[in-house]
Amino acid sequence: SVTSGGQSLTVAGNFVNGGMLGANHSLSSVSVSGNSVLNDNVTTAGAQSYTGAVTLGADLTLSGVGIGFASTLDGAHALTVEAGSGGASFSGAVGGATRLGALNVNSSGATTFAGSVRAATVSTDAAGTLALNGGSVDTTGTQTYGERMVLGADTTLTAMTVTLANGVDGTSAGARSLAIVGDAVLGDIGAHQSLAALSVSGTTLLDGASVTTTGGHTYSGAFTATGDATLASSAGSLVFGSTVDGPLSNTLTLHAVAGDVDVAGALHVGNLLQTAGGGTSRFRNTLRAEGNIQLTALSFTFDDAVRAVNGALSLANSGDTGTVNFAPGATVQAATGFYQTGGSVVYLPSVVRVTQGPISLEAPARLPLAAAIIETEGDITMTGLVGPGTALTMNASPTGKLTVGLNDAFEEHKLNVASLSVQEAISAMMYGSIGGRGGALAASRVNSQLMNAPYFLNDTPWGPIDMIATVTAGTTPRSVVPSTPVSTSLFSHNVNASSVVPDALSVFTDPQVLSVQMNRSQIEVVEPSDDEKRKQLRP
């Protein structure tokens, strides 16, 4: 043992601490140039410096103003470092040969881990700064970091639960990635210097406002946000392997500039906002927001039901080639509207319902086979609606307008369904076909009590059309009954009766009875000569 006092202790060589140092009156400082075996607490008013390898022989506490380990630190025991404003530095591997027990580091100065760390648990307090440069911290229990962590290398944290209470940054924007093997409780990530990437193998509780990376995010387990949260990647994808939840009065914002968004589990938040997306956003389970769902991406795929309980569903395709794909048997429900802009085509589900508000699709839409329902208390506006095998029911409310299709030459800009039933609408202007019939005949095929103007299909009012189904043309020979001319002609004129004899065949000839010549102001009737008459009566 060493007697306590106000003096410093310098050991030039190896050092074995068999008892407490500075138990009653702290030493001024302790410096060991060789290896150290520490079996009891060491307390100093100033710094402690251990140049050689340090081995823990017992659970102990080192207290001072600035504590540094220039080499390795091992021993299957707990170590608490109280380093004050001088900070704590671990220049070599911690637990590299023998995993430490619980490692607790408290400092209002700078805490630095230059090498890898293996311990039962690791914790640091909130004061000061924390630099993690060794690339790996591996614990069998938890890791809790109170300071804002700065990564000096690509880092893997392995633990039951990793808590980054004040978040983490890279040394420069996009320079460092962070992988958490286990569950994670995260503060702001990359708020000052974005990370290259973030992955969490277990569950994630985001107890901050943002996660910002240049590359992708991967959350393999359930993801939960405790408040408004933004997940942003400038070049990567946002991937969720399980459910996504958040407070029902807050907003989850997704910002994937060039990558995809892929959510495997059910998503249920207050509001869902995707502000940028250059790839495909895919929701493989139910998507539900208590408020609004407002998404921007090149393309969308929804494998299950979509519902904006008290708000609107708004989808913006960021490119002309983008698509919107709803599962055929899914249901789309929104309270205040369903809007779609951009893109090339929308594959609708079997049911689209809006409580009160418009349904407006800019890209041509396609319907699933069998039956489909599209209805709202508002206007329905669609560039085109194609489902040749679909029995469609469409209602726009007593005050809503139906506007479907365009009066142009493009088939995708038309209504094309097997049947159409409409019970409510204030007016309709539609172009296309029903049951394979187009033109004016299609207007008679709308199943509705609403008829005549202002309900039009192909500019023809809805309702029955009187048409002759079949027209048959034929020629019937004229029956001519033979007769004997009398002496009085059609006009007053005398005919020599002796020159007329009964001739039954003469009526089948084509006699010239009159020649009529018209000359503006007069009409002259010229009868044939006697020779011409005899020729006409000759058999």
C-alpha positions as CSV (number, residue, x, y, z in Angstrom):
1,S,0.0,0.0,0.0
2,V,0.9,3.6,-0.4
3,T,0.3,6.2,2.2
4,S,-2.1,8.9,1.2
5,G,-1.0,12.5,1.0
6,G,-0.6,15.5,-1.2
7,Q,2.4,14.2,-3.0
8,S,2.6,12.7,-6.5
9,L,3.5,9.1,-7.2
10,T,5.8,8.3,-10.1
11,V,6.7,4.7,-10.8
12,A,9.5,4.2,-13.3
13,G,8.8,0.6,-14.2
14,N,6.0,-1.9,-13.5
15,F,3.5,-1.2,-10.7
16,V,1.2,-3.5,-8.7
17,N,-1.3,-1.7,-6.6
18,G,-2.0,-3.9,-3.5
19,G,-4.2,-1.4,-1.7
20,M,-6.0,1.9,-2.1
21,L,-4.1,5.0,-3.2
22,G,-5.3,8.3,-1.8
23,A,-8.1,6.8,0.3
24,N,-7.9,9.5,3.0
25,H,-6.1,12.3,1.2
26,S,-5.8,12.1,-2.5
27,L,-2.5,12.1,-4.2
28,S,-1.4,14.9,-6.4
29,S,-0.9,12.6,-9.4
30,V,0.1,9.1,-10.4
31,S,2.3,8.2,-13.3
32,V,3.5,4.6,-14.2
33,S,5.9,4.1,-17.0
34,G,5.6,0.3,-17.0
35,N,2.8,-2.2,-16.8
36,S,0.3,-1.9,-14.0
37,V,-1.8,-4.4,-12.1
38,L,-4.6,-2.5,-10.3
39,N,-6.2,-4.2,-7.4
40,D,-7.8,-1.3,-5.6
41,N,-9.1,2.3,-6.1
42,V,-6.8,5.1,-7.0
43,T,-7.7,8.7,-6.2
44,T,-5.7,11.8,-7.2
45,A,-6.3,15.5,-7.2
46,G,-4.7,15.7,-10.6
47,A,-3.9,13.3,-13.5
48,Q,-3.3,9.6,-13.7
49,S,-1.1,8.2,-16.4
50,Y,-0.6,4.6,-17.2
51,T,1.9,4.1,-20.0
52,G,2.1,0.3,-20.1
53,A,-0.5,-2.3,-20.2
54,V,-3.0,-2.2,-17.4
55,T,-4.6,-5.3,-15.8
56,L,-7.6,-5.1,-13.5
57,G,-7.3,-7.4,-10.5
58,A,-10.6,-6.4,-8.9
59,D,-13.6,-4.2,-9.4
60,L,-12.3,-0.6,-8.8
61,T,-12.6,3.1,-9.4
62,L,-10.0,5.5,-10.7
63,S,-10.7,9.1,-9.8
64,G,-8.7,12.2,-10.9
65,V,-8.6,15.1,-13.3
66,G,-7.5,13.5,-16.5
67,I,-6.9,9.7,-16.7
68,G,-5.1,8.2,-19.5
69,F,-4.3,4.6,-20.7
70,A,-1.5,4.7,-23.3
71,S,-1.7,0.9,-23.9
72,T,-4.1,-1.9,-23.5
73,L,-6.6,-2.4,-20.6
74,D,-7.7,-5.9,-19.7
75,G,-9.3,-7.8,-16.8
76,A,-12.6,-9.5,-16.1
77,H,-13.6,-6.8,-13.6
78,A,-15.7,-3.6,-13.5
79,L,-13.9,-0.3,-13.9
80,T,-15.3,3.2,-13.2
81,V,-13.3,6.1,-14.4
82,E,-14.1,9.5,-12.9
83,A,-11.9,11.8,-15.0
84,G,-13.4,15.3,-14.3
85,S,-12.5,18.1,-16.7
86,G,-9.3,16.5,-17.7
87,G,-11.0,13.8,-19.7
88,A,-10.3,10.1,-20.2
89,S,-8.3,8.6,-23.0
90,F,-8.0,4.9,-23.9
91,S,-5.2,4.7,-26.6
92,G,-5.1,0.9,-26.8
93,A,-7.6,-1.9,-27.0
94,V,-9.9,-2.2,-24.1
95,G,-10.8,-5.8,-23.2
96,G,-8.9,-7.1,-26.2
97,A,-7.4,-10.1,-24.3
98,T,-9.9,-10.4,-21.5
99,R,-13.3,-8.8,-21.7
100,L,-13.8,-6.2,-18.9
101,G,-16.8,-6.2,-16.7
102,A,-18.9,-3.0,-16.5
103,L,-16.9,0.0,-17.9
104,N,-18.3,3.4,-16.7
105,V,-16.5,6.6,-17.8
106,N,-17.6,10.0,-16.4
107,S,-15.9,13.1,-17.6
108,S,-16.7,16.8,-18.3
109,G,-13.8,16.9,-20.7
110,A,-13.0,14.8,-23.7
111,T,-13.4,11.0,-23.7
112,T,-11.6,9.2,-26.4
113,F,-11.5,5.5,-27.3
114,A,-8.7,5.0,-29.9
115,G,-9.0,1.2,-30.0
116,S,-11.7,-1.4,-29.9
117,V,-13.6,-2.1,-26.7
118,R,-14.9,-5.4,-25.2
119,A,-16.8,-5.3,-21.9
120,A,-19.9,-6.5,-20.2
121,T,-21.4,-3.0,-20.4
122,V,-20.2,0.4,-21.4
123,S,-21.6,3.8,-20.2
124,T,-20.5,7.4,-20.4
125,D,-22.1,10.5,-18.8
126,A,-23.7,13.4,-20.6
127,A,-21.0,16.0,-20.0
128,G,-18.0,16.6,-22.2
129,T,-17.3,15.0,-25.6
130,L,-16.9,11.5,-26.8
131,A,-14.7,10.3,-29.7
132,L,-15.0,6.7,-30.8
133,N,-12.1,5.9,-33.2
134,G,-11.5,2.2,-32.7
135,G,-14.3,1.0,-35.0
136,S,-15.8,-1.5,-32.5
137,V,-17.5,-1.7,-29.1
138,D,-18.7,-5.1,-28.2
139,T,-20.7,-5.8,-25.0
140,T,-22.7,-8.7,-23.7
141,G,-25.1,-6.2,-22.0
142,T,-26.0,-2.6,-22.8
143,Q,-24.1,0.4,-24.1
144,T,-25.2,3.9,-23.0
145,Y,-23.5,7.0,-24.3
146,G,-24.6,10.3,-22.7
147,E,-22.4,12.6,-24.8
148,R,-22.8,13.3,-28.5
149,M,-20.6,10.6,-30.1
150,V,-18.2,11.5,-32.9
151,L,-17.0,8.6,-35.1
152,G,-13.4,8.6,-36.3
153,A,-13.9,5.3,-38.2
154,D,-16.6,3.1,-39.6
155,T,-18.0,1.7,-36.4
156,T,-20.0,-1.4,-35.2
157,L,-21.6,-1.3,-31.8
158,T,-22.7,-4.7,-30.6
159,A,-24.9,-4.9,-27.5
160,M,-28.3,-5.9,-26.2
161,T,-29.3,-2.3,-26.4
162,V,-27.2,0.7,-27.6
163,T,-28.4,4.1,-26.4
164,L,-27.1,7.2,-28.1
165,A,-28.8,9.8,-25.9
166,N,-27.3,12.8,-27.7
167,G,-26.8,11.2,-31.0
168,V,-23.8,10.7,-33.2
169,D,-21.9,12.5,-36.0
170,G,-19.1,11.7,-38.4
171,T,-15.8,13.6,-38.4
172,S,-16.9,15.0,-41.8
173,A,-20.1,14.7,-43.9
174,G,-20.6,11.2,-45.2
175,A,-17.3,10.0,-43.9
176,R,-18.3,7.3,-41.3
177,S,-20.9,4.6,-41.2
178,L,-22.5,3.2,-38.0
179,A,-23.8,-0.4,-37.6
180,I,-25.7,-1.3,-34.4
181,V,-26.0,-5.1,-33.8
182,G,-28.9,-5.2,-31.3
183,D,-31.6,-2.8,-30.3
184,A,-31.0,0.9,-30.5
185,V,-32.3,4.1,-28.8
186,L,-31.2,7.0,-30.9
187,G,-30.9,10.7,-30.5
188,D,-30.2,12.9,-33.6
189,I,-28.0,11.1,-36.0
190,G,-25.8,13.1,-38.4
191,A,-27.3,16.4,-37.5
192,H,-24.0,18.2,-37.7
193,Q,-22.0,15.9,-39.9
194,S,-24.0,13.3,-41.7
195,L,-23.0,9.6,-41.5
196,A,-22.2,7.5,-44.6
197,A,-24.9,4.9,-43.5
198,L,-26.8,3.6,-40.6
199,S,-28.0,0.1,-39.8
200,V,-29.8,-1.4,-36.8
201,S,-30.3,-5.2,-36.6
202,G,-32.8,-5.0,-33.7
203,T,-35.6,-2.6,-32.8
204,T,-35.1,1.1,-33.1
205,L,-36.5,3.8,-30.8
206,L,-35.8,7.2,-32.4
207,D,-35.9,9.6,-29.5
208,G,-34.7,12.6,-31.6
209,A,-35.7,14.6,-34.6
210,S,-33.6,13.2,-37.4
211,V,-31.3,10.6,-38.9
212,T,-29.2,12.0,-41.8
213,T,-26.9,10.0,-44.0
214,T,-25.5,10.2,-47.5
215,G,-26.0,6.4,-47.9
216,G,-28.8,4.2,-46.8
217,H,-30.7,3.4,-43.5
218,T,-31.6,-0.1,-42.6
219,Y,-33.9,-0.8,-39.6
220,S,-34.3,-4.6,-39.5
221,G,-36.5,-4.6,-36.4
222,A,-39.5,-2.6,-35.4
223,F,-39.0,1.1,-35.7
224,T,-40.7,3.6,-33.3
225,A,-40.4,7.4,-33.2
226,T,-41.3,9.3,-30.1
227,G,-42.1,12.6,-31.8
228,D,-41.7,14.4,-35.1
229,A,-38.9,12.6,-37.0
230,T,-37.1,12.9,-40.3
231,L,-35.1,10.1,-41.9
232,A,-33.0,11.5,-44.8
233,S,-30.6,10.0,-47.3
234,S,-29.1,11.9,-50.2
235,A,-28.0,8.8,-52.1
236,G,-29.2,5.7,-50.5
237,S,-32.4,3.9,-49.6
238,L,-34.6,3.7,-46.4
239,V,-35.3,0.1,-45.6
240,F,-37.6,-1.0,-42.7
241,G,-37.7,-4.8,-42.1
242,S,-40.6,-4.6,-39.7
243,T,-43.3,-2.3,-38.4
244,V,-43.1,1.5,-38.2
245,D,-44.9,3.4,-35.5
246,G,-45.0,6.9,-34.1
247,P,-47.2,9.2,-32.0
248,L,-50.5,9.7,-33.7
249,S,-50.3,13.5,-33.5
250,N,-46.8,13.7,-35.0
251,T,-45.2,13.5,-38.4
252,L,-42.7,11.0,-39.9
253,T,-40.8,12.5,-42.8
254,L,-39.0,10.3,-45.3
255,H,-36.4,11.9,-47.6
256,A,-34.8,9.5,-50.0
257,V,-33.4,11.7,-52.8
258,A,-32.0,9.0,-55.1
259,G,-32.9,5.7,-53.4
260,D,-35.9,3.6,-52.5
261,V,-38.2,3.4,-49.5
262,D,-39.1,-0.1,-48.5
263,V,-41.4,-0.9,-45.5
264,A,-42.0,-4.6,-44.8
265,G,-44.3,-4.2,-41.8
266,A,-47.4,-2.3,-41.0
267,L,-46.9,1.5,-40.8
268,H,-49.0,3.6,-38.4
269,V,-48.1,7.2,-37.7
270,G,-49.8,10.5,-37.2
271,N,-48.8,12.0,-40.6
272,L,-46.6,10.4,-43.2
273,L,-44.6,12.8,-45.5
274,Q,-42.1,11.8,-48.2
275,T,-40.5,15.0,-49.5
276,A,-38.2,13.5,-52.1
277,G,-37.8,10.2,-53.8
278,G,-36.0,9.2,-56.9
279,G,-36.7,5.5,-56.6
280,T,-39.6,3.2,-55.7
281,S,-41.5,3.5,-52.4
282,R,-43.0,0.2,-51.5
283,F,-45.3,-0.5,-48.5
284,R,-45.6,-4.3,-48.1
285,N,-48.2,-4.2,-45.3
286,T,-51.0,-1.9,-44.2
287,L,-50.2,1.9,-44.4
288,R,-52.2,4.0,-42.0
289,A,-51.9,7.6,-41.0
290,E,-54.3,9.4,-38.6
291,G,-53.8,12.6,-40.6
292,N,-52.3,13.0,-44.1
293,I,-50.3,10.7,-46.3
294,Q,-48.3,12.8,-48.8
295,L,-45.6,10.9,-50.8
296,T,-43.2,11.8,-53.6
297,A,-41.3,9.1,-55.5
298,L,-40.6,7.9,-59.0
299,S,-43.0,4.9,-58.5
300,F,-45.2,3.5,-55.7
301,T,-46.2,0.0,-54.8
302,F,-48.8,-0.7,-52.1
303,D,-49.3,-4.4,-51.3
304,D,-52.0,-3.9,-48.7
305,A,-54.7,-1.4,-47.5
306,V,-53.9,2.4,-47.5
307,R,-55.8,4.7,-45.2
308,A,-55.6,8.4,-44.3
309,V,-58.1,8.4,-41.4
310,N,-58.6,12.2,-41.0
311,G,-56.6,13.6,-43.9
312,A,-55.8,13.2,-47.6
313,L,-53.8,10.7,-49.7
314,S,-51.5,12.5,-52.1
315,L,-49.1,10.7,-54.4
316,A,-46.7,12.6,-56.7
317,N,-44.7,10.6,-59.3
318,S,-41.4,12.5,-59.7
319,G,-40.9,11.3,-63.3
320,D,-43.1,10.7,-66.4
321,T,-42.2,7.0,-66.4
322,G,-43.3,6.4,-62.8
323,T,-46.2,4.2,-61.8
324,V,-48.6,3.7,-58.9
325,N,-49.4,0.1,-58.1
326,F,-52.2,-0.8,-55.6
327,A,-52.8,-4.5,-54.8
328,P,-56.0,-5.5,-56.7
329,G,-57.8,-6.7,-53.6
330,A,-56.7,-3.8,-51.4
331,T,-58.8,-0.8,-50.1
332,V,-57.8,2.8,-50.4
333,Q,-59.6,5.1,-47.9
334,A,-59.1,8.8,-47.2
335,A,-61.1,11.4,-45.4
336,T,-60.5,14.6,-47.4
337,G,-59.2,13.6,-50.8
338,F,-57.1,11.3,-53.1
339,Y,-54.7,13.1,-55.4
340,Q,-52.2,11.7,-57.9
341,T,-49.9,13.7,-60.2
342,G,-47.2,12.9,-62.8
343,G,-46.3,9.4,-63.8
344,S,-47.5,7.1,-66.6
345,V,-50.2,4.8,-65.1
346,V,-52.1,4.1,-61.9
347,Y,-53.2,0.5,-61.1
348,L,-56.2,1.0,-58.9
349,P,-57.4,-1.5,-56.2
350,S,-60.9,-2.9,-56.0
351,V,-62.1,-0.2,-53.6
352,V,-61.4,3.6,-53.5
353,R,-63.4,5.6,-51.0
354,V,-63.1,9.2,-49.9
355,T,-65.3,10.5,-47.2
356,Q,-65.6,14.1,-48.4
357,G,-63.3,15.5,-51.0
358,P,-62.1,15.1,-54.6
359,I,-60.6,12.1,-56.3
360,S,-58.2,13.4,-58.9
361,L,-55.8,11.2,-61.0
362,E,-53.5,12.8,-63.5
363,A,-52.1,9.6,-65.0
364,P,-54.4,7.1,-66.8
365,A,-55.7,4.5,-64.5
366,R,-56.3,0.7,-64.8
367,L,-58.8,-1.4,-62.9
368,P,-58.6,-4.9,-61.6
369,L,-60.8,-7.7,-63.0
370,A,-64.3,-8.4,-61.5
371,A,-65.9,-5.6,-59.5
372,A,-64.5,-2.2,-58.4
373,I,-65.9,0.7,-56.5
374,I,-64.8,4.4,-56.7
375,E,-66.8,6.8,-54.7
376,T,-66.6,10.1,-52.8
377,E,-68.6,13.1,-51.6
378,G,-66.9,15.3,-54.2
379,D,-65.7,15.5,-57.8
380,I,-64.0,12.5,-59.6
381,T,-61.6,13.5,-62.3
382,M,-59.5,10.9,-64.2
383,T,-57.5,11.2,-67.4
384,G,-58.5,7.6,-68.3
385,L,-60.0,4.5,-66.7
386,V,-59.5,1.2,-68.3
387,G,-60.8,-2.2,-67.1
388,P,-62.5,-4.1,-70.0
389,G,-63.4,-6.9,-67.6
390,T,-64.5,-4.7,-64.7
391,A,-68.0,-4.1,-63.4
392,L,-67.5,-0.6,-62.1
393,T,-69.6,1.3,-59.6
394,M,-68.8,5.0,-59.5
395,N,-70.5,7.7,-57.3
396,A,-69.5,11.3,-57.0
397,S,-72.3,12.5,-54.5
398,P,-75.3,14.7,-55.4
399,T,-72.9,17.7,-55.7
400,G,-69.9,16.0,-57.4
401,K,-68.9,16.0,-61.0
402,L,-67.8,13.0,-63.0
403,T,-65.0,13.8,-65.5
404,V,-63.5,10.7,-67.0
405,G,-61.4,10.4,-70.2
406,L,-60.4,12.9,-72.9
407,N,-61.8,13.6,-76.3
408,D,-58.7,12.5,-78.1
409,A,-57.3,9.6,-80.1
410,F,-55.5,7.8,-77.3
411,E,-57.1,4.6,-75.9
412,E,-55.5,5.1,-72.5
413,H,-57.4,8.4,-72.2
414,K,-60.8,6.7,-72.3
415,L,-63.3,5.0,-70.1
416,N,-63.3,1.3,-71.0
417,V,-65.2,-1.0,-68.6
418,A,-67.5,-4.0,-68.8
419,S,-70.3,-2.2,-67.0
420,L,-70.9,1.1,-65.3
421,S,-73.3,1.9,-62.5
422,V,-73.7,5.5,-61.2
423,Q,-76.2,6.4,-58.5
424,E,-75.0,9.9,-57.5
425,A,-73.4,12.8,-59.5
426,I,-74.5,16.3,-60.3
427,S,-73.1,16.0,-63.9
428,A,-70.9,13.7,-66.0
429,M,-68.6,14.3,-69.0
430,M,-67.1,11.0,-70.1
431,Y,-65.5,9.5,-73.2
432,G,-65.0,5.9,-74.0
433,S,-66.9,2.6,-74.1
434,I,-69.0,0.3,-72.0
435,G,-69.2,-3.4,-72.6
436,G,-67.3,-3.0,-75.9
437,R,-69.8,-0.5,-77.3
438,G,-68.6,3.1,-78.0
439,G,-70.1,6.1,-79.6
440,A,-73.7,7.1,-78.9
441,L,-74.7,3.5,-78.0
442,A,-72.4,3.5,-75.0
443,A,-74.5,6.3,-73.4
444,S,-77.4,3.9,-73.2
445,R,-75.5,1.3,-71.3
446,V,-74.9,3.4,-68.2
447,N,-76.8,1.8,-65.3
448,S,-78.2,4.8,-63.6
449,Q,-81.4,6.7,-62.8
450,L,-79.6,9.8,-63.8
451,M,-80.4,10.4,-67.5
452,N,-80.2,13.1,-70.1
453,A,-78.2,16.3,-69.8
454,P,-76.0,17.1,-68.0
455,Y,-74.9,13.5,-68.0
456,F,-72.9,12.8,-71.1
457,L,-70.9,9.9,-72.5
458,N,-69.2,10.6,-75.9
459,D,-71.2,13.9,-76.0
460,T,-74.4,11.8,-75.9
461,P,-76.8,12.1,-73.0
462,W,-77.3,9.1,-70.9
463,G,-80.5,7.1,-71.4
464,P,-82.3,4.9,-73.9
465,I,-81.8,5.5,-77.6
466,D,-84.5,4.6,-80.1
467,M,-82.8,2.7,-83.0
468,I,-84.0,0.3,-85.7
469,A,-82.1,-2.8,-85.0
470,T,-82.2,-4.4,-88.5
471,V,-83.1,-2.9,-91.9
472,T,-83.8,-5.3,-94.8
473,A,-83.9,-4.0,-98.4
474,G,-85.8,-5.8,-101.2
475,T,-87.4,-5.2,-104.7
476,T,-90.9,-6.5,-105.5
477,P,-91.9,-6.7,-109.2
478,R,-94.9,-4.6,-110.1
479,S,-98.1,-6.5,-111.1
480,V,-99.8,-5.0,-114.2
481,V,-103.3,-6.0,-115.1
482,P,-103.9,-6.1,-118.9
483,S,-106.7,-3.8,-120.1
484,T,-108.1,-2.6,-123.3
485,P,-107.7,1.1,-124.0
486,V,-110.9,3.0,-124.4
487,S,-111.4,5.7,-127.0
488,T,-110.8,8.5,-124.6
489,S,-107.2,9.2,-123.7
490,L,-105.8,10.5,-120.5
491,F,-106.2,13.9,-121.9
492,S,-109.1,15.1,-124.0
493,H,-108.4,13.8,-127.4
494,N,-110.1,11.6,-130.0
495,V,-108.8,8.2,-130.9
496,N,-109.8,6.1,-133.9
497,A,-111.4,3.1,-132.3
498,S,-111.0,0.9,-135.4
499,S,-107.3,1.1,-135.0
500,V,-107.3,-0.4,-131.5
501,V,-107.7,-4.1,-131.0
502,P,-107.6,-6.1,-127.9
503,D,-104.0,-7.1,-127.3
504,A,-103.1,-8.6,-123.9
505,L,-99.4,-8.6,-124.5
506,S,-99.1,-4.9,-125.4
507,V,-99.4,-3.8,-121.8
508,F,-96.1,-5.3,-121.0
509,T,-94.4,-3.1,-123.4
510,D,-93.2,0.4,-122.5
511,P,-95.4,2.6,-124.6
512,Q,-94.6,6.3,-124.9
513,V,-97.7,8.0,-123.7
514,L,-96.6,11.6,-123.5
515,S,-93.5,13.6,-124.4
516,V,-93.2,16.7,-122.2
517,Q,-91.0,19.5,-123.2
518,M,-90.5,22.5,-120.9
519,N,-89.4,25.8,-122.1
520,R,-89.2,28.2,-119.2
521,S,-92.6,29.9,-119.6
522,Q,-94.6,27.2,-121.3
523,I,-95.2,23.5,-121.3
524,E,-96.0,21.8,-124.6
525,V,-97.7,18.4,-124.7
526,V,-96.7,16.5,-127.9
527,E,-98.6,13.3,-128.7
528,P,-97.0,10.6,-130.8
529,S,-97.9,10.4,-134.5
530,D,-100.4,7.8,-135.8
531,D,-97.5,5.7,-137.2
532,E,-95.8,5.7,-133.8
533,K,-99.0,4.6,-132.1
534,R,-99.5,1.7,-134.5
535,K,-95.9,0.5,-133.9
536,Q,-96.5,0.6,-130.2
537,L,-99.7,-1.4,-130.4
538,R,-98.2,-4.0,-132.9
539,P,-97.6,-7.3,-131.2
